[in-house]
Amino acid sequence: MLALVVALSIAGLAAGPLLVALGRRRALPTSALDGLTLGLVPALVLSRHLPHAVEEIGAQAVLWAALGYGALWLTEHRRRGAGEVLGREIAFSALAVHGLLDGAGLALAAAAAAADRRADGAIFAVAVLAHRLPEGLSLAARFLPAWGWRQLAARLGLLGLLTLLGALLGQRFMQGLPHESLEVFITFGLGVLLRLVVHTHEPPPRSRTARTASAVAFASGLCLALALPSQESFFTRAHPPELAIADSLGPLFVATAPAMLAGLAAAGLLRALVPRRAAGGLRGGTAPPRAARGVPTSPLPAGSRGVARLLLAGVPVAAVIAVGPGAPELGVGSALLSLRLLGLPLTAARVAGSALLAVLVALLVARAAGAPGSGAAPSGIGPAGSGVAPGAWLRAAIAEAVGPALDRVAAWYLVGLVVAAVLEATLAPDAARALGAPADVVVSALIALPLHVCAQGATAVAAVMIHKGLSSGAALAFLMAGPATNLAVLAALRRSLGARAAAAIALSSVGLAVAAGLAANALVPGAAVPELHALAVRERAPVEWVCAAALGALLLSGFARLGPRAWLGNMAGASDEPSPGPAAPHACDAHARSCDAPGAPGARVEHAHDAHDAHDAPGARMEHAPDAPGAPGARVEHAHVGAPHV
C-alpha cells in the first residue's frame, strides 16, 4: 500500500511538467495551462496547506506566508532579476522540505487507509495524485524558462527522492526534527510560491479565445482544489456559534447583489454624463477651491493612469490629490454597499470623513509641493453630452456599467466577500474585543496602509471586523486608510511630485483616518451597524435572487472576456480603464512615459494612456491638449481614451 501511495504522489508531481510539455509553444494550450496554474496552486495553498500550517504552529503561519509574499515583492521591486532567482530557490527549498514531511504523512495516511476498510480507495488515490499536481505544474510553468528541461527534471527527481525518503524513515524519525521551524520555513516558502504564481511579467493572452480558455482552465483548477475530500471540513468548520464559510458566503453575495448592481448603474451614468469635463473644471482659483472641486469629481475613476493624465494635463496638484484619495470611498457603489452592510450612520461617517480627508490631504500636499498656478482648460474637453444623441448616451452608460466599471471592482468585491467569510468562520467570537479602543483604531489604520483593499472589497471585511469585537471607529479607519493609500496611485504621485509628497499623502491619510475613527466611536453607536448573522440567515426577497443571478452572469461574462490574469490584475489598481486587448500594457510597465519631441529644441512629448483594446473598440477616439506645438520648450500632451470594451 505504501509503495502505491508514494508512486501516485510522484506521478502527480510529474503530471504538471507533462502537461506543460504537451502545450508548450502553442498559444491556446499555454493560456489554458496558465489559467489552470493560477486557479489550482493558490487555491490549494490557501485552502489546504495554510490551514494545516495554522493548526501546526498557530496564527503566525499567516504572518510568515504574508512575509514571504511581501519579501519577494519588495525584492522584485528593487531588483527584478535577483528577486526572481531568489524566489525560485526559496520556493524550491520549501517544496523540498515539504516533500520530506509529506512522505511521512503519506506513510501514516496509507496505514490508516489500509486499516479502515470503509475508506474509498479510488477517492484516496485521486487525492494523493492531485495534491502533488500543483507542485510540478507551478515549477514547470514558472521555472522552466530559467532552468531548462534538464535542470527541471533533476529538481523534480530530487523532490521525488525526498518524498520516498520521508515515507521510508517514517513518523518516528520526523518527530526528532525541529518541526515548528520547518513549518515556519515551509509557510514562508508558500508565500514566495504564491507570489511567483500570481505575478508574471508575461502579457495577458491577446485573443478572446485564449482568454476564455484561460478562464475555463482557471475555474477547472479552482473546482479541482475545492473538490478534494479533505476540503469539506475547511468550508463547514467554524468556531461556535459563528457561521461556516459555506453558510455565509452565498448569503452575503445575495444580500449585497442589489447594492452592487445599483452602484454599477450609477457609475455608468456618471461616466456618461461627465466623461472628461472634470479636468477643465478643476483649474483656476486658489488651492482650497481646487481641492473642494476635486471631491465631487471623485466618483469618476482615478487610478494611477488617471492621476498621471490629470497631472500631465496641467491640473493643479490640490485638485488631483483630492481626486486620488477621494475616488475610492466616494463612489456611489461603495456607498450603497456600505449602506447595506454597515448601516446609515456609519455610511454617512464614511462619506463625510473621506471627503474631508481628500480635501485636507490635498491642501497639505499642495502646500508642501508648491502647487502651480491655474491654467487654461485643455481643448477637446467640454461639457458632457454636447452633441450626443440620447440613444448613444444610454448605450455608453450601459457599456461603462457592464464593462470598465464592473472590471475595476469585480475581483475586489468577490475577494472581499471570501475574506469576510473566512474571518467569520476562523476567528473566535469577540476575538478582537481585547484590543479595545482607541488602540483598535490605530491598529486598523496601520494594517490598511500596506494592504490597499478596494472600497468594495473592504466593506464586507469591515462588517466582520465589527462583528468580531472591533469598534465602529476601527472599521471606519480601515475603510478610509486602505483605499486612500493605493500603492499604484502613490507610485504615480511619487514619480510626478517626489517621494516626500507621496509619503506625506500616506502618513496624513492614516492620521486623518485615525482621527475620523476616534470621532466615529463617540458619535456612531455600535448598535446602528446591522448584525451580520441576522443578515446572513434571513429569508431572501425575490428581487435579491434576481439581482444575484444578474450580477453572477455579469461577473462570469467579464471574467471570461478578460481572462484570469487581467481580471485579477485589476486588483493592483494600476489602471483606471482596464482591458486586456492587444495594446494593453503589462502592469509592470510605466504608466506615463516621456520622450523627446522631434522638431522642437528641448521639447518633450508626454503621454498618458488609458488601457484599451485596439481591436475591440472601433469607436476609440483621441483627445489632444497641445500647448503651442513647435515652440522652443513646448510641451505636447496627449490623452488617449479608448471606448469601453464589452
N, C-alpha and C positions, 0 to 999 in steps of 0.2 A: 504493500500500500504506500509506504513512504517513497519508494523509488518512483512509483507512478505520479505521486503528487509533485515531487521535485522535477520530474520530466515535464509535466504540464506547466509548471511555473517557468522553467527555462524556455519552453515552447512559446509561452505568452510573451516572454522577453524578446524572442527572435521574430515574433509576428510583426512588430512595428517596423523594423528595417525592411522586412519583406514587402510590406505594403508600400513603403517609400520607394523601394527599388522598382516595383511594378508601375508606379505612377510618375516616376522621375522624368523630367524634360517634356512633359505634356501638360498643357495649361489646365484642362478640366480636372484630371486626377490630382494634380498638385494643389489646386484650390480646395478640392474636397478633403484631401489629407490635412491641409492647414486648418480647415474648419473642424475636422474630427479631433485633431490635437488640441485646438483651443477649447472645444467643448468637453472632451474627456479628461484631460490632465487636471485642469483647475477644479473640476467637479469632484474628482476622486481625492485630490489633496484637501479640499475644504470640507468635504462631507465624510471622509473616511480617515485619512491619515491625521489631519489636525485634531479631530475629536479624540482619536486614540491617544495622541500626544498629550492632550489636556487631561485625559484620565490618568496618564502615567506621571506627569510632572506638574499638573495643575494649570492654572490660567496663564502662567508665564510662557507656556507654549505659544500662545497667540502673540505675545510680545516678541519672542525670538523669531517667529515667522515674519512678522512685520519688520523687524530689524534686518533680516536677510533680504527682504524685498527692497527696503529703503536703502540699504548699503549698496546694493548693486545699482540701483537707480542713480544714486549720487556718484558712484564711480564712473558709470557710463556718461553721466552729465559732464564730468570733469575730463575724462579721457576715454573716449568710446572704445578704442581698440583694447586698451588694458582692461577695461571693465568687462568686455565680452570674454576675454581669456580667463580672467579671474573667476567670473561667474561660471564658466564651463567646468573649471577644475573643482570649485566648491560644490557645485551641483552633483558632479560625478562622484566625488568623495562621499557626500551624504548618501547617495544611492548605494554606494559600495557598503557602507556601514549598515544601511537599511537592509541590503541583501543578506548580510550575515545574520542579523537578527530575524529577518523574515524566514530564513531557513529553519531556525529553531522553532519559530512559530508554526511553520508548516508541519514539522515533526509532531508537535502537540496536536495540531488540528487533525492530522492523519490518524493519530492514535485515538482521538475522540470519535472521529467518524467511523473507525473500524469497530469501536465498542458500541456505538449507537446504531443498531440495526434499522431504526426507523429513518435514519438520515437518507436523503435522496442523493445518491451517488452522482447522478448527472448534473444536478444543480451545484453540488460541491466542486465537481471537475470544472464546470464553466466559470465558477467564481475564482478558482485558483488560476485558470488560464487568463481570465480577464484582468485580474488585479495586477499582473505584471505587464500587460499590454501598454499602458501609458508610459512606463519607463522606457521601453525600447522605442516606442513611437516618438516620444519627445527627444530622446538622444539622436535618433536618426533624422528627424525633421529639422531640428535646430542646429545640430553639431556636425552633420555630415559635410557641409561645405568647408568647414575649417579642418576637420580631421581626415576626411577621405575614408574610403571603404575599408582599407586595411587597418587603420587605427581604430575605426569604429568597431570592426569585428573583434579586434583584440580586447577592447574595453568591455564589450558585451560578453565575451568569453570569461573575462575576469569576474564580472557580476554573476555569471552562472556558477563559476567555481566557488565563489564566496557563499552563494545560496546552498550549494551542496555541502560545503564545509560546515555551515551553521546547522544544517539538518543532521549531519553525522555527529557533530560534537554534542548536540542536544541541549536541553534547557539547563542541565546541571552545570555545564561549563559556562553558559551565559550568565548564570547567577553570580559568578565571580567577577564579572566585568563591571566597570563603573556605569551602571545602567542609566542613571539620571543624566550624566554628562553626555553619553551617547545620544540620548533622546533630544537633548538641547542642540547638539550639533546637527542631528537629522532634521529637526524642525527649522533651524536656521537655513540649512540647505534646501528645504522645501520652499521656503520663502524666495530664495535665489532662483530655484527652478520655476516658480510661478512667474517671476519677472521675465525670465528668458522665454517662457512660452507665450506670455501675454504680449510682450513688446517685441516687435520685429522692425527691422529697417527696410524691409521689402514693401513696395506699394501694394495696396489692395488690388484684387482682381479687376481687370479692366472691363470685361464683358459682363453683361447682365446674366448670361447663362452660368458663367463661372462663379459669380457672386451667389446665385441661387443654389448652385451645387455646394458651395462652401457653407451656406446657411443650413441646408438639409443635413449635411455631414455633421455640423455643429450640434444640431438638435439630436441626431442619432447618438453621438458620443455622450451628450448630456443624459439622454434616456438610459443608455447602457450603464453609465456610472451610478445613476439613481436606482436602477433595477437590480443591482447586485443584492443577494439575500441579506447581507448584514446591514443594508441601509434602512431597513424598516424601523429599527429601534431609534435611529438618529432622527427620523421625522415624526415619530409618535411618542418619543420620550420627552418629559418636561418636569420641572420642579412643581409639585402640587402646591397650590391649586392653579398654576399657570397653564396656558394653552400650549399644546404642541405645535410644531411648525405646520403640520398638515391641517390642524384645526384653525389656525389664524391666518395663514397666507391667502387662501381663497376668499374668505370673508372680507379681508382688508382690501383686496383688489376690487371686489364687487361694490364695497361701500364707497370707495374713492373714485370709481369709474365716472359717475356723472360729473364730479368736480373737474376731473382731468379733461373730459370732452368739452365742457364749458370753457375751461381755460384755453384749450387749443382753438376753439372758435373765436374767442376774444383776441387771441394773438394774431390769428389770420386777419380779422377785421382791422386791428390796429396797424398791422403791416401794410394792408392795402390802403388804409386811409392816409397814413403818414409814412410812405416808404423812404423818402430821403429828405423830408422837409427839415428834420432836426438839425442838420449841420448848418444850414443857413440861419435858423432861429437861435442858435447857441452863441452867435457872435454879438459883439457890441456890449458896451457898458462896463462897469467895474466887476471885480471878482464875485461879490455876493449875488448880484442878479444873474451872472453867468451860471453859478452853481445852482441857484434856485431853478433856472430854466432847464438845467440838465436833469433834474429829478423827474419831471413829467415825461421826459424822453426815455426814462429807464425801462418801461415795459418793452421797448424795442430791443432786439438782441444786440449785445455789446461784448462780444468775445474779444480775444486778443487782436484779431484782424480788424474788428470794428473799431477798437480803440486806436490801433495804428492808423486806420484810414482817417479817423477824425483828426488826429494829431497832424498827419501829413496834409490834410486839407486846411490847416491853419486855425482849427477851432481852439479857443483858449483852453489852457490847462484846467482851470476850475470847472468848466463845463464837462470836459472829458472825464475828469476824476469823478464827478458826480454821476455820470452815466455808468462808469465802471463798477464801483461798489454798489450802486443802487439798482442796477438792472436785474440781478437775480431775485432779490427779495420783493421788488415792487411789481413784478409781473402779475397779471390777473390770474394766471393758472396757479401760481404758488399761493396767492391769497385765498382762492377758492378751496384749494386743498387744505390749507391751514384752517379755514373756517370749518371744514368737515371734521378734522381730526383734533383740533386744539380749541375750538370754540371761539365765539366772537370777541371776548375781552383780550385774550392773548393774541388773536389775529390783528386786532386794532393796534395793540402794543408793538407787534412785529412790523406792521406797515409804517407806523409813525416813527418808531425807532430807526428803521432802515432809511427812511427819508432824511431824518436828522443826521444820521451817520454819514450819508452821502454828502450832504452839504458841508458839514463841519470838516470832514476829511479833505474835501475839495479845497476849501479855503486854506486849510493848514498847508497842504502840499503846494498850492498855487503860490502862497507867500514864500515857502522855502525854495521853490524852483524859480521864482522870479517870473511870474506869468507874463506873456507877451501881450501887447495891445490888441485891440479888436481889429478885424479885417473885414473886407467885403465878402459877402456870401459868394461861394463859387457858382459859376454858371452851370446850368443843367440841373440844378436842384431847386425845384419850385414847389408850389403848393400841391397838396395831394389831390388827386382826382381830376386835375385840369385836362380837359380834352379826352377823358376816358369814358367809354360807354358803360352804363350800369352793368350790362352782362359781363363785360371784360373785367370790371372791378370785382364782381362777385366771384368769377372764376379765379381771379388772382387771390382772393381771400381764402377760398376753399383749398387752392393749391398750396398756399402757405401753411394752412392749418394742418393738412394731412401730409405735408412734405417737410420742409425745414423746421417748422415749429415742433412737430412731433419728433423728428430725428434728434433735435437738440436735447430733449428731456427723456426720451423713451428708456434708454438704458439706465439712467439715474433713477427714474421712477421705479422700475422693476427691482433694481438692486436695493433701493431704499426699503421697499416692501419686504424683500427677502431678509435683509439685515434686521429689520424690526421684528420679523417673525422668529429669527434665530435668537435674538436677545430676549424676546418674550419667553422662549422655551428654556434657554440655558441659564439665565440669571435667576437667582432665588428672589422671592418677593421681598420688596424693601431692601434690595441688595445695596442700593446707593444711599439709603437714608442715613447711614452712619457718617457720611461725609459732611452733611449739614451745610446750611447757608451761613455766611456768604462764600465759604470755600468751594462749594459745588459750582457756583457761578464762574469763579476764576478758572477752575479746572476744566469746565466745559468749554470755555472760550479758548483756552490754550490747546485743548485736544483738537478743536475745529481748525486751528491755524494751519497745520500741515496736511490735514485730510482733504480740504476743499470738497465738501459734499454739496452737490447741486441743491437748489431750493426745493425742488420737487422730491428729491431723494431724502433730504434732511427732515422733512415734515413728519413722516411716519416714524423715523428714529427718535425725533423729539417727543412724540406722543408716548413711546415706550419708555424714554428716559423719565418722564413724569410718572408713569405707571410704576416704575421701579423705585421711586422714592426721591428723585431729584426734584428740586423746586421748579416752579414755572419760570423763574428768572434764569436758572441754569439752562433750561431748554431754549429760552429766548436768546441768551448769549451764544449758544451753539448755533442757532439758526442765523444769527446776524454775522458772526465772525467767520463761519465757514465759506459761504458764497462770496463775501466781501474780500477774502484773501485768495481769490482764484490765482493759482500759480502761473497759468498762461498769461492772464492779464497783467500780473505783476512783472513777468518777464518782458512783456511788450513795453510796459511803462519804464522798466529799468533801461531798456535799450534807448528809449526816447528821452527820458528825463534824468537818468542816472540812478545808481544804486541807492543813494541817500533818499531820494524821493520815494522809491519803491519800498524801502524799509520803513519810512515814515507812514506810508499808507497801511502797511501790515500792522505796525505797532499801534497806531492810532485807532485802527478798526477794532483791534482786540480791546483796547482800553475803553472805547465808547460802547462796545458790546457788553463789557462787564458793567459799566455804569447803567446801561439800559436794563440789564438783568437785575441789578440791585433795586432799581426803581420798580420793576415789574413785581418783585417779591413783596413790595409794600403796597402796590396798587391792584394787582390781579390776584384774586383768591384762587387757591388750588382747586376748589370745588367747581369753578367755572369751566375747567377742562373736562371734556367728555370721558367717561370711564371706558377704558379700552376693551375690557371683557364684554361689557354690555353692547358695545359697538360691533364686536365680532360675532356674538351669538344671537343677536336679534333677528327676527324674520325680515327677509328682504322684500322690498316692493317690486312689482313687475318692471317699473321703469329702470330700476337699478340693474336688473338682469339684462334688459335690452341694451343699456349703456355699456355694461361689461362685455357683452358679445360684440358690440360695435368696436369698442376700444381694443379688444383682443384681436379682431380681424385687422384693424389698422396697425397694431404692433407687429403682427406676423407679416403683413404686407411690407412694412418698412424694413423689417429685419431681412426678408428675402431680397428686397431691392438693393439694400446697402451691402449685405454680406456681414458676417460677424465681426470682422476686423474693423471696418469703418463704423459699424453700429456701436460697438464698444468704444471705439476711438473717440466718439463724441463726448465721452465722459471726461476726457482730458481738458475740455473747454478751450481747445486751440482754435476752433473755427466758429464763426457766428452763422455760417450757412454751409453746413457740411454736406458733402455729396461725394461719392467715390468714383466719379467718372474718370475717363482717360486723362483729363487735365488736372485732376485733384492732386495736390501736393501731399507728400508724406508729413506726418505730424512732427518729424524731427527737422524738417526744412524750415528755413527762416520764413516768417510770415510777412515781413516787409523788407524789401531789398532796394538798394540804390545802385545806380550805375552812371558812368559819365555820359553826359548828353552830347551827342555829336553836333558840331556846328556852332556851339556856344562855349566860349572860353570860360572854364570854371563852372559851367552849368552842371546841374545834377538832375536826373530824372528819377523820381521816387514812385514806386508802385505799391498799391495795397489791393490785393486780390481777394474777392470773396470766392470760396470754393464753389465750383460749379461744374456741371457735366457738359462738355463742349458738344457732345453728340446728341444728348437728350434734351437740350434746351435751345430749340430753334429760335425762340424769341429773345435770346440773350441780347442785351444792349450794353453800350459802353458810354460812360459819362466822364467828361473831361473837365478839369478845372485848371486851365493854363494861366500862368502869370507872366505876361509879356514874353512869349517864346522868342528866342533868337537874341535877346538882350544879354549882355555880359552878366554872368552870375544869376541868370534867370533860373527859376525852378518850374518844372513841368510836372504836374501831379495828375495821376490817373486813378480812378476808382472803377474797377471792372465789376459789374454786377450781373450775375447770371440769373436767369429765370429759374424758379424753383423746379427741381426735378421730381416728378411724380410718377 
